[in-house]
Amino acid sequence: MVDPISDAERSTFNRRVRIGTTLLVGVSAGLVSLQADPTLAQAAGAVVGGLVLGYLLGRYVVPSGPAPATRQRREHERENPFADGGDDDRETRSEEERRQRDTNRR
């Protein structure tokens, strides 16, 4: 049986994908600039520009934060009034009202 992916594994994978995207775009920009027969400074500038663009692209494309299923589960647990075993204010209020009525009858 396969266990769910942990948050640590997910963040490691996302970081590696971001780094890979950054390097791929940066090296690609450098290789494309070589077709124009640039000077060394121009080729280095193209690589640096590509790395910056690749970093921004990686930040935009690769998700960050918890997994969507984990985020949905956390939101559902917060919204569910019965998540603590079914005790909510109505039950305690009705018990208090019942005690108050019993006290008034005596």
Protein Blocks (a to p, Z undefined) as FASTA:
>chain_A
ZZdddfklmmmmmmmmmmmmmmmmmmmmmmmmmmnopafklmmmmmmmmmmmmmmmmmmm
pcgdjdfklmmmmmmmmmmmklnoopafklmmmmmmmmmmmmmmZZ
